């Protein structure tokens, strides 16, 4: 294998993606001034970035000199979703889990300090728990984060815990680093993690890791429902459904070409 070629990072691209990530985390149009203030960018830099992206239809002008996502970005996102081997392979299994459990089911990966929802199938029930595709959930939160962290070696796990303190999202949350590490080690040993109202009150989740035989890719499946929908006495059967399904998914990727 040849020596990795050195490159010079382009600051403008970093700033551009910083702006797009800010839009992704907000459900309303944004002003130039609030973007500059939030990201601590020069206002003229933000002005030029926004108008360039608007000229490309990645963003579009909204009311009162604000901006929002444009049509090109949605088209690119759809194209990326359709072309992803991981998403296209796993999606039918999400639908199957959804049909068997009538719960919302998610596919997520670790991206820095977050669990990112790549794909989902919502519960058919009128009252349900859901998240948008692309949503970034704190890694130190919920069942999905626990199993994603359980896939890491202890050295990397220790680095993450040294830089991030678990938060007290609900009265049932574990905000102690030592205690949280024990929860992750338990998830690694058990092969699953259960969230009993630890991230959102009244909501439970059950997650299992996906071993895709790909370096630097941590993925997981999890189901989410109200406390009344995921009862303690049903955990064993729900876990069996998840584990049986993940084995079938993993067999599809074993010794397969690398994911794009």
C-alpha positions, 0 to 999 in steps of 0.5 A: 500500500502506498504512502498516504498523500498529504493534503492541505485542509480547506478552511472554507469547506470546514466553515461551509459544513459548520453552517449546514450542520447548524441548519440541520439542528434547527427547524426554522430559517436562520438569520445571517447575524445569528449564524455568525454569532453562534458559530463565531464566524465573521459576518461577511464570511457567513454572508458570502457562504449563504449566498453562494449556497443559495445560488447553488440551490443548496439553501434558499431565501426565506422570509425577512432575509433568512435562509433555509435548506433548498431543493438541491440539498434534498436531492443530494440527500435522497441520492445518497440515501438510495446509494448507500449500501448500508441503508439499502441493505438494512432498510427491509429488516427495519420494516420487518422489525417494525411489522413484528413489534409495531414499534419505531425502529432505527439504524444509527452510527457513531459520528464523533460524539453523537449517534446519528440516525441513518434510517428509520421506520415509524410505529404504525400506532397513533401515539408513537416515539419518532426521530427524524433521519439525520438527527444527532443524539448525544452519544452518552444518552440512551440505549443506542449510544451505549451499544455504539460505545460498547463496540469501542476498545477501552482506551477509546472509550476512556478518552470519550468519557474523559472529554464528556460528562454524562448528563442527567436527562431524567431522574433515572439517568446515570450522570457518573462517569464510572457508573456510565462506563459500567453500563457500557461494559455491561452492554458489551457483555450482554450484547444489548442495552436497555434504556428505561426512561433514562433519556426521555421520561416515559420512553423506553428503548432496546438496542443491539450492536451491528458487527459489520466487519468494517474498521472505524464504523460502529452501527446499531439497531434500536427500537423505541416506544412508550413505557406502556408499549415496551413492557418489562415482560416483553423485553426477552421476546423483543431482544430475540427479534433484534438479535435474530435480525442483526445476525441475518444483516451481519451475514450479508456484510461478512467478507463483503466489499467495503461499504462506500 
